[in-house]
Amino acid sequence: MTSSTPPARLVRRADFIACSKGRRVTTAAFVLQERTRGDEAPPRFGFTVTNKTGGAVERNRMRRRLREVVRLGAHDGARPGSDYVLVLNRNALDRPFDVLKTDLADALRRAAAPRPARSAGRPNP
């Protein structure tokens, strides 16, 4: 995937729901949800903006901005065989574009990092 070609899009509701049960990484402008599919197909991206975030014009502007950020920066950190959903919040509207690109790169890097091992039970005090 080159920087000029847009990544594949998530369109089915079931894919969005499956991503919501995966790994989450929070940034100032969005929450990145990741789910590994288990294949080697190119990564896919979806965008969610709730009605409480603002009016339709603002929600569409947020989606357009983040779609462009993903188009320009997703090829660097997105892993093949993964689905990503960006749940946008109000900060995505006012945040500088370069900072959004940095946020996405950082979120993709953190999502790819191995998870720390959890202990089996409660620690003894």
ABEGO torsion letter per residue (X at the ends): XBAABBBBBBABAAAAAAAAABBBBBBAABBBBBBBAGBABBBBBBBBBBAAAEBAAAAAAAAAAAAAAAAAAAAAABBBGBBBBBBBBAAAAABBAAAAAAAAAAAAAAAABBBBBBBABBBBX
